[in-house]
Amino acid sequence: MKVKVLVFSVLRDIVGVEEMEREVVEGATVGDLLEGMIAEWPKLKDWEGRLLLAVDLAEILLTQCASGEGGPTLLHKDCFLK
């Protein structure tokens, strides 16, 4: 499955583009995607604990997991990509 990845700020300088498509296996998590990107661009590892990610515009906090109705669901790196 293909997912679109938007890259901002300093991370854009590291990867060299502002948008890319990545191929991931069905059932892949955000953590899986991040691991693959770090393997390709090792300097991303320096930012791993400070990244703000989103899936379908819902923010993903890599250190917190909570959910609720009526608003974005905050997830951790084990959340599944759609």
mmCIF file of the N, C-alpha and C atoms, coordinates in Angstrom:
data_MODEL
# 
_entry.id   MODEL 
# 
loop_
_atom_site.group_PDB 
_atom_site.id 
_atom_site.type_symbol 
_atom_site.label_atom_id 
_atom_site.label_alt_id 
_atom_site.label_comp_id 
_atom_site.label_asym_id 
_atom_site.label_entity_id 
_atom_site.label_seq_id 
_atom_site.pdbx_PDB_ins_code 
_atom_site.Cartn_x 
_atom_site.Cartn_y 
_atom_site.Cartn_z 
_atom_site.occupancy 
_atom_site.B_iso_or_equiv 
_atom_site.pdbx_formal_charge 
_atom_site.auth_seq_id 
_atom_site.auth_comp_id 
_atom_site.auth_asym_id 
_atom_site.auth_atom_id 
_atom_site.pdbx_PDB_model_num 
ATOM 1   N N  . MET A 1 1  ? 0.849   -1.151 0.000  1.00 0.00 ? 1  MET A N  1 
ATOM 2   C CA . MET A 1 1  ? 0.000   0.000  0.000  1.00 0.00 ? 1  MET A CA 1 
ATOM 3   C C  . MET A 1 1  ? 0.904   1.226  0.000  1.00 0.00 ? 1  MET A C  1 
ATOM 4   N N  . LYS A 1 2  ? 0.466   2.279  -0.676 1.00 0.00 ? 2  LYS A N  1 
ATOM 5   C CA . LYS A 1 2  ? 1.226   3.521  -0.721 1.00 0.00 ? 2  LYS A CA 1 
ATOM 6   C C  . LYS A 1 2  ? 0.627   4.540  0.234  1.00 0.00 ? 2  LYS A C  1 
ATOM 7   N N  . VAL A 1 3  ? 1.511   5.269  0.928  1.00 0.00 ? 3  VAL A N  1 
ATOM 8   C CA . VAL A 1 3  ? 1.082   6.354  1.796  1.00 0.00 ? 3  VAL A CA 1 
ATOM 9   C C  . VAL A 1 3  ? 1.823   7.627  1.386  1.00 0.00 ? 3  VAL A C  1 
ATOM 10  N N  . LYS A 1 4  ? 1.155   8.743  1.539  1.00 0.00 ? 4  LYS A N  1 
ATOM 11  C CA . LYS A 1 4  ? 1.774   10.032 1.238  1.00 0.00 ? 4  LYS A CA 1 
ATOM 12  C C  . LYS A 1 4  ? 2.395   10.568 2.521  1.00 0.00 ? 4  LYS A C  1 
ATOM 13  N N  . VAL A 1 5  ? 3.622   11.039 2.405  1.00 0.00 ? 5  VAL A N  1 
ATOM 14  C CA . VAL A 1 5  ? 4.348   11.606 3.536  1.00 0.00 ? 5  VAL A CA 1 
ATOM 15  C C  . VAL A 1 5  ? 4.687   13.045 3.191  1.00 0.00 ? 5  VAL A C  1 
ATOM 16  N N  . LEU A 1 6  ? 4.244   13.968 4.038  1.00 0.00 ? 6  LEU A N  1 
ATOM 17  C CA . LEU A 1 6  ? 4.601   15.377 3.904  1.00 0.00 ? 6  LEU A CA 1 
ATOM 18  C C  . LEU A 1 6  ? 5.711   15.672 4.904  1.00 0.00 ? 6  LEU A C  1 
ATOM 19  N N  . VAL A 1 7  ? 6.708   16.421 4.470  1.00 0.00 ? 7  VAL A N  1 
ATOM 20  C CA . VAL A 1 7  ? 7.887   16.675 5.298  1.00 0.00 ? 7  VAL A CA 1 
ATOM 21  C C  . VAL A 1 7  ? 8.058   18.185 5.450  1.00 0.00 ? 7  VAL A C  1 
ATOM 22  N N  . PHE A 1 8  ? 8.296   18.630 6.675  1.00 0.00 ? 8  PHE A N  1 
ATOM 23  C CA . PHE A 1 8  ? 8.382   20.059 6.958  1.00 0.00 ? 8  PHE A CA 1 
ATOM 24  C C  . PHE A 1 8  ? 9.705   20.422 7.629  1.00 0.00 ? 8  PHE A C  1 
ATOM 25  N N  . SER A 1 9  ? 10.033  21.691 7.545  1.00 0.00 ? 9  SER A N  1 
ATOM 26  C CA . SER A 1 9  ? 11.113  22.321 8.291  1.00 0.00 ? 9  SER A CA 1 
ATOM 27  C C  . SER A 1 9  ? 12.466  21.641 8.051  1.00 0.00 ? 9  SER A C  1 
ATOM 28  N N  . VAL A 1 10 ? 13.215  21.415 9.125  1.00 0.00 ? 10 VAL A N  1 
ATOM 29  C CA . VAL A 1 10 ? 14.557  20.854 9.040  1.00 0.00 ? 10 VAL A CA 1 
ATOM 30  C C  . VAL A 1 10 ? 14.537  19.454 8.427  1.00 0.00 ? 10 VAL A C  1 
ATOM 31  N N  . LEU A 1 11 ? 13.482  18.718 8.675  1.00 0.00 ? 11 LEU A N  1 
ATOM 32  C CA . LEU A 1 11 ? 13.401  17.360 8.127  1.00 0.00 ? 11 LEU A CA 1 
ATOM 33  C C  . LEU A 1 11 ? 13.371  17.382 6.604  1.00 0.00 ? 11 LEU A C  1 
ATOM 34  N N  . ARG A 1 12 ? 12.781  18.418 6.046  1.00 0.00 ? 12 ARG A N  1 
ATOM 35  C CA . ARG A 1 12 ? 12.767  18.577 4.586  1.00 0.00 ? 12 ARG A CA 1 
ATOM 36  C C  . ARG A 1 12 ? 14.195  18.704 4.071  1.00 0.00 ? 12 ARG A C  1 
ATOM 37  N N  . ASP A 1 13 ? 15.041  19.409 4.802  1.00 0.00 ? 13 ASP A N  1 
ATOM 38  C CA . ASP A 1 13 ? 16.449  19.526 4.410  1.00 0.00 ? 13 ASP A CA 1 
ATOM 39  C C  . ASP A 1 13 ? 17.144  18.170 4.435  1.00 0.00 ? 13 ASP A C  1 
ATOM 40  N N  . ILE A 1 14 ? 16.773  17.327 5.380  1.00 0.00 ? 14 ILE A N  1 
ATOM 41  C CA . ILE A 1 14 ? 17.394  16.005 5.501  1.00 0.00 ? 14 ILE A CA 1 
ATOM 42  C C  . ILE A 1 14 ? 16.986  15.092 4.349  1.00 0.00 ? 14 ILE A C  1 
ATOM 43  N N  . VAL A 1 15 ? 15.694  15.027 4.053  1.00 0.00 ? 15 VAL A N  1 
ATOM 44  C CA . VAL A 1 15 ? 15.222  14.091 3.027  1.00 0.00 ? 15 VAL A CA 1 
ATOM 45  C C  . VAL A 1 15 ? 15.242  14.684 1.619  1.00 0.00 ? 15 VAL A C  1 
ATOM 46  N N  . GLY A 1 16 ? 15.290  16.008 1.517  1.00 0.00 ? 16 GLY A N  1 
ATOM 47  C CA . GLY A 1 16 ? 15.435  16.651 0.225  1.00 0.00 ? 16 GLY A CA 1 
ATOM 48  C C  . GLY A 1 16 ? 14.154  16.898 -0.558 1.00 0.00 ? 16 GLY A C  1 
ATOM 49  N N  . VAL A 1 17 ? 12.999  16.551 0.000  1.00 0.00 ? 17 VAL A N  1 
ATOM 50  C CA . VAL A 1 17 ? 11.717  16.796 -0.663 1.00 0.00 ? 17 VAL A CA 1 
ATOM 51  C C  . VAL A 1 17 ? 10.689  17.208 0.371  1.00 0.00 ? 17 VAL A C  1 
ATOM 52  N N  . GLU A 1 18 ? 9.608   17.839 -0.091 1.00 0.00 ? 18 GLU A N  1 
ATOM 53  C CA . GLU A 1 18 ? 8.545   18.220 0.840  1.00 0.00 ? 18 GLU A CA 1 
ATOM 54  C C  . GLU A 1 18 ? 7.402   17.210 0.854  1.00 0.00 ? 18 GLU A C  1 
ATOM 55  N N  . GLU A 1 19 ? 7.377   16.329 -0.138 1.00 0.00 ? 19 GLU A N  1 
ATOM 56  C CA . GLU A 1 19 ? 6.306   15.328 -0.218 1.00 0.00 ? 19 GLU A CA 1 
ATOM 57  C C  . GLU A 1 19 ? 6.842   14.091 -0.919 1.00 0.00 ? 19 GLU A C  1 
ATOM 58  N N  . MET A 1 20 ? 6.425   12.916 -0.439 1.00 0.00 ? 20 MET A N  1 
ATOM 59  C CA . MET A 1 20 ? 6.844   11.660 -1.064 1.00 0.00 ? 20 MET A CA 1 
ATOM 60  C C  . MET A 1 20 ? 5.787   10.600 -0.855 1.00 0.00 ? 20 MET A C  1 
ATOM 61  N N  . GLU A 1 21 ? 5.829   9.567  -1.654 1.00 0.00 ? 21 GLU A N  1 
ATOM 62  C CA . GLU A 1 21 ? 5.013   8.380  -1.434 1.00 0.00 ? 21 GLU A CA 1 
ATOM 63  C C  . GLU A 1 21 ? 5.936   7.272  -0.975 1.00 0.00 ? 21 GLU A C  1 
ATOM 64  N N  . ARG A 1 22 ? 5.475   6.524  0.029  1.00 0.00 ? 22 ARG A N  1 
ATOM 65  C CA . ARG A 1 22 ? 6.249   5.389  0.536  1.00 0.00 ? 22 ARG A CA 1 
ATOM 66  C C  . ARG A 1 22 ? 5.387   4.143  0.414  1.00 0.00 ? 22 ARG A C  1 
ATOM 67  N N  . GLU A 1 23 ? 6.010   3.053  0.061  1.00 0.00 ? 23 GLU A N  1 
ATOM 68  C CA . GLU A 1 23 ? 5.331   1.767  -0.020 1.00 0.00 ? 23 GLU A CA 1 
ATOM 69  C C  . GLU A 1 23 ? 5.465   1.085  1.339  1.00 0.00 ? 23 GLU A C  1 
ATOM 70  N N  . VAL A 1 24 ? 4.344   0.677  1.907  1.00 0.00 ? 24 VAL A N  1 
ATOM 71  C CA . VAL A 1 24 ? 4.350   -0.059 3.177  1.00 0.00 ? 24 VAL A CA 1 
ATOM 72  C C  . VAL A 1 24 ? 3.465   -1.290 3.020  1.00 0.00 ? 24 VAL A C  1 
ATOM 73  N N  . VAL A 1 25 ? 3.720   -2.299 3.819  1.00 0.00 ? 25 VAL A N  1 
ATOM 74  C CA . VAL A 1 25 ? 2.910   -3.511 3.775  1.00 0.00 ? 25 VAL A CA 1 
ATOM 75  C C  . VAL A 1 25 ? 1.577   -3.256 4.461  1.00 0.00 ? 25 VAL A C  1 
ATOM 76  N N  . GLU A 1 26 ? 0.567   -3.996 4.074  1.00 0.00 ? 26 GLU A N  1 
ATOM 77  C CA . GLU A 1 26 ? -0.743  -3.911 4.717  1.00 0.00 ? 26 GLU A CA 1 
ATOM 78  C C  . GLU A 1 26 ? -0.568  -4.209 6.202  1.00 0.00 ? 26 GLU A C  1 
ATOM 79  N N  . GLY A 1 27 ? -1.167  -3.389 7.044  1.00 0.00 ? 27 GLY A N  1 
ATOM 80  C CA . GLY A 1 27 ? -1.043  -3.573 8.490  1.00 0.00 ? 27 GLY A CA 1 
ATOM 81  C C  . GLY A 1 27 ? 0.165   -2.868 9.092  1.00 0.00 ? 27 GLY A C  1 
ATOM 82  N N  . ALA A 1 28 ? 0.909   -2.110 8.276  1.00 0.00 ? 28 ALA A N  1 
ATOM 83  C CA . ALA A 1 28 ? 2.082   -1.385 8.783  1.00 0.00 ? 28 ALA A CA 1 
ATOM 84  C C  . ALA A 1 28 ? 1.645   -0.316 9.778  1.00 0.00 ? 28 ALA A C  1 
ATOM 85  N N  . THR A 1 29 ? 2.525   -0.025 10.709 1.00 0.00 ? 29 THR A N  1 
ATOM 86  C CA . THR A 1 29 ? 2.271   1.019  11.696 1.00 0.00 ? 29 THR A CA 1 
ATOM 87  C C  . THR A 1 29 ? 3.076   2.266  11.342 1.00 0.00 ? 29 THR A C  1 
ATOM 88  N N  . VAL A 1 30 ? 2.777   3.357  12.034 1.00 0.00 ? 30 VAL A N  1 
ATOM 89  C CA . VAL A 1 30 ? 3.546   4.577  11.866 1.00 0.00 ? 30 VAL A CA 1 
ATOM 90  C C  . VAL A 1 30 ? 5.003   4.324  12.244 1.00 0.00 ? 30 VAL A C  1 
ATOM 91  N N  . GLY A 1 31 ? 5.204   3.531  13.274 1.00 0.00 ? 31 GLY A N  1 
ATOM 92  C CA . GLY A 1 31 ? 6.566   3.174  13.681 1.00 0.00 ? 31 GLY A CA 1 
ATOM 93  C C  . GLY A 1 31 ? 7.314   2.439  12.576 1.00 0.00 ? 31 GLY A C  1 
ATOM 94  N N  . ASP A 1 32 ? 6.624   1.550  11.864 1.00 0.00 ? 32 ASP A N  1 
ATOM 95  C CA . ASP A 1 32 ? 7.243   0.840  10.738 1.00 0.00 ? 32 ASP A CA 1 
ATOM 96  C C  . ASP A 1 32 ? 7.675   1.821  9.657  1.00 0.00 ? 32 ASP A C  1 
ATOM 97  N N  . LEU A 1 33 ? 6.794   2.758  9.340  1.00 0.00 ? 33 LEU A N  1 
ATOM 98  C CA . LEU A 1 33 ? 7.106   3.769  8.334  1.00 0.00 ? 33 LEU A CA 1 
ATOM 99  C C  . LEU A 1 33 ? 8.309   4.591  8.767  1.00 0.00 ? 33 LEU A C  1 
ATOM 100 N N  . LEU A 1 34 ? 8.307   5.020  10.010 1.00 0.00 ? 34 LEU A N  1 
ATOM 101 C CA . LEU A 1 34 ? 9.400   5.827  10.535 1.00 0.00 ? 34 LEU A CA 1 
ATOM 102 C C  . LEU A 1 34 ? 10.717  5.055  10.509 1.00 0.00 ? 34 LEU A C  1 
ATOM 103 N N  . GLU A 1 35 ? 10.693  3.786  10.890 1.00 0.00 ? 35 GLU A N  1 
ATOM 104 C CA . GLU A 1 35 ? 11.909  2.960  10.859 1.00 0.00 ? 35 GLU A CA 1 
ATOM 105 C C  . GLU A 1 35 ? 12.485  2.885  9.451  1.00 0.00 ? 35 GLU A C  1 
ATOM 106 N N  . GLY A 1 36 ? 11.614  2.702  8.457  1.00 0.00 ? 36 GLY A N  1 
ATOM 107 C CA . GLY A 1 36 ? 12.073  2.643  7.074  1.00 0.00 ? 36 GLY A CA 1 
ATOM 108 C C  . GLY A 1 36 ? 12.696  3.947  6.619  1.00 0.00 ? 36 GLY A C  1 
ATOM 109 N N  . MET A 1 37 ? 12.105  5.046  7.047  1.00 0.00 ? 37 MET A N  1 
ATOM 110 C CA . MET A 1 37 ? 12.643  6.348  6.668  1.00 0.00 ? 37 MET A CA 1 
ATOM 111 C C  . MET A 1 37 ? 13.978  6.612  7.363  1.00 0.00 ? 37 MET A C  1 
ATOM 112 N N  . ILE A 1 38 ? 14.099  6.196  8.619  1.00 0.00 ? 38 ILE A N  1 
ATOM 113 C CA . ILE A 1 38 ? 15.368  6.368  9.337  1.00 0.00 ? 38 ILE A CA 1 
ATOM 114 C C  . ILE A 1 38 ? 16.460  5.512  8.699  1.00 0.00 ? 38 ILE A C  1 
ATOM 115 N N  . ALA A 1 39 ? 16.099  4.329  8.216  1.00 0.00 ? 39 ALA A N  1 
ATOM 116 C CA . ALA A 1 39 ? 17.082  3.486  7.533  1.00 0.00 ? 39 ALA A CA 1 
ATOM 117 C C  . ALA A 1 39 ? 17.605  4.169  6.271  1.00 0.00 ? 39 ALA A C  1 
ATOM 118 N N  . GLU A 1 40 ? 16.731  4.883  5.589  1.00 0.00 ? 40 GLU A N  1 
ATOM 119 C CA . GLU A 1 40 ? 17.122  5.576  4.358  1.00 0.00 ? 40 GLU A CA 1 
ATOM 120 C C  . GLU A 1 40 ? 17.825  6.904  4.642  1.00 0.00 ? 40 GLU A C  1 
ATOM 121 N N  . TRP A 1 41 ? 17.384  7.608  5.666  1.00 0.00 ? 41 TRP A N  1 
ATOM 122 C CA . TRP A 1 41 ? 17.965  8.900  6.052  1.00 0.00 ? 41 TRP A CA 1 
ATOM 123 C C  . TRP A 1 41 ? 18.321  8.844  7.532  1.00 0.00 ? 41 TRP A C  1 
ATOM 124 N N  . PRO A 1 42 ? 19.493  8.304  7.886  1.00 0.00 ? 42 PRO A N  1 
ATOM 125 C CA . PRO A 1 42 ? 19.871  8.110  9.296  1.00 0.00 ? 42 PRO A CA 1 
ATOM 126 C C  . PRO A 1 42 ? 19.813  9.372  10.161 1.00 0.00 ? 42 PRO A C  1 
ATOM 127 N N  . LYS A 1 43 ? 19.978  10.561 9.584  1.00 0.00 ? 43 LYS A N  1 
ATOM 128 C CA . LYS A 1 43 ? 19.922  11.796 10.379 1.00 0.00 ? 43 LYS A CA 1 
ATOM 129 C C  . LYS A 1 43 ? 18.534  12.024 10.978 1.00 0.00 ? 43 LYS A C  1 
ATOM 130 N N  . LEU A 1 44 ? 17.506  11.372 10.443 1.00 0.00 ? 44 LEU A N  1 
ATOM 131 C CA . LEU A 1 44 ? 16.162  11.500 11.030 1.00 0.00 ? 44 LEU A CA 1 
ATOM 132 C C  . LEU A 1 44 ? 16.135  10.959 12.454 1.00 0.00 ? 44 LEU A C  1 
ATOM 133 N N  . LYS A 1 45 ? 17.009  10.018 12.765 1.00 0.00 ? 45 LYS A N  1 
ATOM 134 C CA . LYS A 1 45 ? 17.059  9.415  14.104 1.00 0.00 ? 45 LYS A CA 1 
ATOM 135 C C  . LYS A 1 45 ? 17.269  10.489 15.173 1.00 0.00 ? 45 LYS A C  1 
ATOM 136 N N  . ASP A 1 46 ? 18.027  11.526 14.825 1.00 0.00 ? 46 ASP A N  1 
ATOM 137 C CA . ASP A 1 46 ? 18.287  12.617 15.779 1.00 0.00 ? 46 ASP A CA 1 
ATOM 138 C C  . ASP A 1 46 ? 17.000  13.329 16.190 1.00 0.00 ? 46 ASP A C  1 
ATOM 139 N N  . TRP A 1 47 ? 15.971  13.255 15.359 1.00 0.00 ? 47 TRP A N  1 
ATOM 140 C CA . TRP A 1 47 ? 14.707  13.955 15.598 1.00 0.00 ? 47 TRP A CA 1 
ATOM 141 C C  . TRP A 1 47 ? 13.609  13.022 16.094 1.00 0.00 ? 47 TRP A C  1 
ATOM 142 N N  . GLU A 1 48 ? 13.887  11.744 16.228 1.00 0.00 ? 48 GLU A N  1 
ATOM 143 C CA . GLU A 1 48 ? 12.853  10.747 16.513 1.00 0.00 ? 48 GLU A CA 1 
ATOM 144 C C  . GLU A 1 48 ? 11.986  11.088 17.721 1.00 0.00 ? 48 GLU A C  1 
ATOM 145 N N  . GLY A 1 49 ? 12.532  11.539 18.794 1.00 0.00 ? 49 GLY A N  1 
ATOM 146 C CA . GLY A 1 49 ? 11.744  11.840 19.985 1.00 0.00 ? 49 GLY A CA 1 
ATOM 147 C C  . GLY A 1 49 ? 10.995  13.159 19.927 1.00 0.00 ? 49 GLY A C  1 
ATOM 148 N N  . ARG A 1 50 ? 11.205  13.925 18.849 1.00 0.00 ? 50 ARG A N  1 
ATOM 149 C CA . ARG A 1 50 ? 10.602  15.256 18.750 1.00 0.00 ? 50 ARG A CA 1 
ATOM 150 C C  . ARG A 1 50 ? 9.720   15.422 17.525 1.00 0.00 ? 50 ARG A C  1 
ATOM 151 N N  . LEU A 1 51 ? 9.338   14.329 16.892 1.00 0.00 ? 51 LEU A N  1 
ATOM 152 C CA . LEU A 1 51 ? 8.529   14.414 15.683 1.00 0.00 ? 51 LEU A CA 1 
ATOM 153 C C  . LEU A 1 51 ? 7.049   14.516 16.014 1.00 0.00 ? 51 LEU A C  1 
ATOM 154 N N  . LEU A 1 52 ? 6.349   15.317 15.263 1.00 0.00 ? 52 LEU A N  1 
ATOM 155 C CA . LEU A 1 52 ? 4.896   15.370 15.330 1.00 0.00 ? 52 LEU A CA 1 
ATOM 156 C C  . LEU A 1 52 ? 4.389   14.812 14.011 1.00 0.00 ? 52 LEU A C  1 
ATOM 157 N N  . LEU A 1 53 ? 3.674   13.714 14.077 1.00 0.00 ? 53 LEU A N  1 
ATOM 158 C CA . LEU A 1 53 ? 3.188   13.023 12.893 1.00 0.00 ? 53 LEU A CA 1 
ATOM 159 C C  . LEU A 1 53 ? 1.678   13.084 12.846 1.00 0.00 ? 53 LEU A C  1 
ATOM 160 N N  . ALA A 1 54 ? 1.109   12.847 11.685 1.00 0.00 ? 54 ALA A N  1 
ATOM 161 C CA . ALA A 1 54 ? -0.349  12.829 11.555 1.00 0.00 ? 54 ALA A CA 1 
ATOM 162 C C  . ALA A 1 54 ? -0.759  11.758 10.560 1.00 0.00 ? 54 ALA A C  1 
ATOM 163 N N  . VAL A 1 55 ? -1.870  11.113 10.833 1.00 0.00 ? 55 VAL A N  1 
ATOM 164 C CA . VAL A 1 55 ? -2.503  10.184 9.900  1.00 0.00 ? 55 VAL A CA 1 
ATOM 165 C C  . VAL A 1 55 ? -3.897  10.734 9.652  1.00 0.00 ? 55 VAL A C  1 
ATOM 166 N N  . ASP A 1 56 ? -4.204  11.041 8.403  1.00 0.00 ? 56 ASP A N  1 
ATOM 167 C CA . ASP A 1 56 ? -5.495  11.638 8.048  1.00 0.00 ? 56 ASP A CA 1 
ATOM 168 C C  . ASP A 1 56 ? -5.796  12.853 8.916  1.00 0.00 ? 56 ASP A C  1 
ATOM 169 N N  . LEU A 1 57 ? -4.797  13.686 9.127  1.00 0.00 ? 57 LEU A N  1 
ATOM 170 C CA . LEU A 1 57 ? -4.886  14.939 9.879  1.00 0.00 ? 57 LEU A CA 1 
ATOM 171 C C  . LEU A 1 57 ? -5.113  14.768 11.373 1.00 0.00 ? 57 LEU A C  1 
ATOM 172 N N  . ALA A 1 58 ? -5.094  13.561 11.877 1.00 0.00 ? 58 ALA A N  1 
ATOM 173 C CA . ALA A 1 58 ? -5.148  13.341 13.321 1.00 0.00 ? 58 ALA A CA 1 
ATOM 174 C C  . ALA A 1 58 ? -3.707  13.267 13.824 1.00 0.00 ? 58 ALA A C  1 
ATOM 175 N N  . GLU A 1 59 ? -3.378  14.094 14.785 1.00 0.00 ? 59 GLU A N  1 
ATOM 176 C CA . GLU A 1 59 ? -2.009  14.118 15.285 1.00 0.00 ? 59 GLU A CA 1 
ATOM 177 C C  . GLU A 1 59 ? -1.662  12.800 15.959 1.00 0.00 ? 59 GLU A C  1 
ATOM 178 N N  . ILE A 1 60 ? -0.407  12.423 15.800 1.00 0.00 ? 60 ILE A N  1 
ATOM 179 C CA . ILE A 1 60 ? 0.105   11.227 16.454 1.00 0.00 ? 60 ILE A CA 1 
ATOM 180 C C  . ILE A 1 60 ? 1.231   11.662 17.370 1.00 0.00 ? 60 ILE A C  1 
ATOM 181 N N  . LEU A 1 61 ? 1.033   11.509 18.650 1.00 0.00 ? 61 LEU A N  1 
ATOM 182 C CA . LEU A 1 61 ? 2.080   11.802 19.611 1.00 0.00 ? 61 LEU A CA 1 
ATOM 183 C C  . LEU A 1 61 ? 2.778   10.488 19.923 1.00 0.00 ? 61 LEU A C  1 
ATOM 184 N N  . LEU A 1 62 ? 4.077   10.439 19.728 1.00 0.00 ? 62 LEU A N  1 
ATOM 185 C CA . LEU A 1 62 ? 4.790   9.177  19.853 1.00 0.00 ? 62 LEU A CA 1 
ATOM 186 C C  . LEU A 1 62 ? 4.934   8.716  21.292 1.00 0.00 ? 62 LEU A C  1 
ATOM 187 N N  . THR A 1 63 ? 4.528   9.540  22.247 1.00 0.00 ? 63 THR A N  1 
ATOM 188 C CA . THR A 1 63 ? 4.697   9.145  23.646 1.00 0.00 ? 63 THR A CA 1 
ATOM 189 C C  . THR A 1 63 ? 3.381   9.039  24.398 1.00 0.00 ? 63 THR A C  1 
ATOM 190 N N  . GLN A 1 64 ? 2.269   9.315  23.748 1.00 0.00 ? 64 GLN A N  1 
ATOM 191 C CA . GLN A 1 64 ? 0.990   9.329  24.455 1.00 0.00 ? 64 GLN A CA 1 
ATOM 192 C C  . GLN A 1 64 ? -0.061  8.612  23.625 1.00 0.00 ? 64 GLN A C  1 
ATOM 193 N N  . CYS A 1 65 ? -0.972  7.921  24.285 1.00 0.00 ? 65 CYS A N  1 
ATOM 194 C CA . CYS A 1 65 ? -2.063  7.259  23.578 1.00 0.00 ? 65 CYS A CA 1 
ATOM 195 C C  . CYS A 1 65 ? -3.365  7.586  24.298 1.00 0.00 ? 65 CYS A C  1 
ATOM 196 N N  . ALA A 1 66 ? -4.278  8.211  23.589 1.00 0.00 ? 66 ALA A N  1 
ATOM 197 C CA . ALA A 1 66 ? -5.594  8.529  24.145 1.00 0.00 ? 66 ALA A CA 1 
ATOM 198 C C  . ALA A 1 66 ? -6.575  8.549  22.996 1.00 0.00 ? 66 ALA A C  1 
ATOM 199 N N  . SER A 1 67 ? -7.845  8.362  23.296 1.00 0.00 ? 67 SER A N  1 
ATOM 200 C CA . SER A 1 67 ? -8.835  8.445  22.230 1.00 0.00 ? 67 SER A CA 1 
ATOM 201 C C  . SER A 1 67 ? -10.092 9.091  22.771 1.00 0.00 ? 67 SER A C  1 
ATOM 202 N N  . GLY A 1 68 ? -10.901 9.602  21.870 1.00 0.00 ? 68 GLY A N  1 
ATOM 203 C CA . GLY A 1 68 ? -12.154 10.220 22.257 1.00 0.00 ? 68 GLY A CA 1 
ATOM 204 C C  . GLY A 1 68 ? -12.989 10.472 21.030 1.00 0.00 ? 68 GLY A C  1 
ATOM 205 N N  . GLU A 1 69 ? -14.259 10.693 21.242 1.00 0.00 ? 69 GLU A N  1 
ATOM 206 C CA . GLU A 1 69 ? -15.140 10.952 20.116 1.00 0.00 ? 69 GLU A CA 1 
ATOM 207 C C  . GLU A 1 69 ? -15.286 12.446 19.908 1.00 0.00 ? 69 GLU A C  1 
ATOM 208 N N  . GLY A 1 70 ? -15.601 12.819 18.673 1.00 0.00 ? 70 GLY A N  1 
ATOM 209 C CA . GLY A 1 70 ? -15.865 14.207 18.369 1.00 0.00 ? 70 GLY A CA 1 
ATOM 210 C C  . GLY A 1 70 ? -14.638 15.039 18.061 1.00 0.00 ? 70 GLY A C  1 
ATOM 211 N N  . GLY A 1 71 ? -13.476 14.443 18.020 1.00 0.00 ? 71 GLY A N  1 
ATOM 212 C CA . GLY A 1 71 ? -12.269 15.197 17.704 1.00 0.00 ? 71 GLY A CA 1 
ATOM 213 C C  . GLY A 1 71 ? -11.182 14.271 17.233 1.00 0.00 ? 71 GLY A C  1 
ATOM 214 N N  . PRO A 1 72 ? -9.997  14.832 16.970 1.00 0.00 ? 72 PRO A N  1 
ATOM 215 C CA . PRO A 1 72 ? -8.898  13.977 16.536 1.00 0.00 ? 72 PRO A CA 1 
ATOM 216 C C  . PRO A 1 72 ? -8.557  12.947 17.602 1.00 0.00 ? 72 PRO A C  1 
ATOM 217 N N  . THR A 1 73 ? -8.119  11.809 17.171 1.00 0.00 ? 73 THR A N  1 
ATOM 218 C CA . THR A 1 73 ? -7.672  10.769 18.086 1.00 0.00 ? 73 THR A CA 1 
ATOM 219 C C  . THR A 1 73 ? -6.157  10.819 18.165 1.00 0.00 ? 73 THR A C  1 
ATOM 220 N N  . LEU A 1 74 ? -5.623  10.958 19.349 1.00 0.00 ? 74 LEU A N  1 
ATOM 221 C CA . LEU A 1 74 ? -4.183  10.967 19.530 1.00 0.00 ? 74 LEU A CA 1 
ATOM 222 C C  . LEU A 1 74 ? -3.707  9.537  19.677 1.00 0.00 ? 74 LEU A C  1 
ATOM 223 N N  . LEU A 1 75 ? -2.693  9.200  18.940 1.00 0.00 ? 75 LEU A N  1 
ATOM 224 C CA . LEU A 1 75 ? -2.219  7.825  18.872 1.00 0.00 ? 75 LEU A CA 1 
ATOM 225 C C  . LEU A 1 75 ? -0.724  7.769  19.128 1.00 0.00 ? 75 LEU A C  1 
ATOM 226 N N  . HIS A 1 76 ? -0.203  6.586  19.315 1.00 0.00 ? 76 HIS A N  1 
ATOM 227 C CA . HIS A 1 76 ? 1.237   6.419  19.465 1.00 0.00 ? 76 HIS A CA 1 
ATOM 228 C C  . HIS A 1 76 ? 1.798   5.753  18.224 1.00 0.00 ? 76 HIS A C  1 
ATOM 229 N N  . LYS A 1 77 ? 3.111   5.501  18.212 1.00 0.00 ? 77 LYS A N  1 
ATOM 230 C CA . LYS A 1 77 ? 3.756   5.026  17.000 1.00 0.00 ? 77 LYS A CA 1 
ATOM 231 C C  . LYS A 1 77 ? 3.280   3.652  16.564 1.00 0.00 ? 77 LYS A C  1 
ATOM 232 N N  . ASP A 1 78 ? 2.547   2.935  17.403 1.00 0.00 ? 78 ASP A N  1 
ATOM 233 C CA . ASP A 1 78 ? 2.038   1.623  17.020 1.00 0.00 ? 78 ASP A CA 1 
ATOM 234 C C  . ASP A 1 78 ? 0.682   1.714  16.310 1.00 0.00 ? 78 ASP A C  1 
ATOM 235 N N  . CYS A 1 79 ? 0.176   2.919  16.073 1.00 0.00 ? 79 CYS A N  1 
ATOM 236 C CA . CYS A 1 79 ? -1.096  3.015  15.377 1.00 0.00 ? 79 CYS A CA 1 
ATOM 237 C C  . CYS A 1 79 ? -0.900  2.548  13.932 1.00 0.00 ? 79 CYS A C  1 
ATOM 238 N N  . PHE A 1 80 ? -1.959  2.038  13.351 1.00 0.00 ? 80 PHE A N  1 
ATOM 239 C CA . PHE A 1 80 ? -1.891  1.469  12.015 1.00 0.00 ? 80 PHE A CA 1 
ATOM 240 C C  . PHE A 1 80 ? -2.116  2.534  10.960 1.00 0.00 ? 80 PHE A C  1 
ATOM 241 N N  . LEU A 1 81 ? -1.386  2.408  9.867  1.00 0.00 ? 81 LEU A N  1 
ATOM 242 C CA . LEU A 1 81 ? -1.607  3.275  8.723  1.00 0.00 ? 81 LEU A CA 1 
ATOM 243 C C  . LEU A 1 81 ? -2.822  2.763  7.975  1.00 0.00 ? 81 LEU A C  1 
ATOM 244 N N  . LYS A 1 82 ? -3.588  3.673  7.379  1.00 0.00 ? 82 LYS A N  1 
ATOM 245 C CA . LYS A 1 82 ? -4.787  3.278  6.657  1.00 0.00 ? 82 LYS A CA 1 
ATOM 246 C C  . LYS A 1 82 ? -4.499  3.187  5.186  1.00 0.00 ? 82 LYS A C  1 
# 
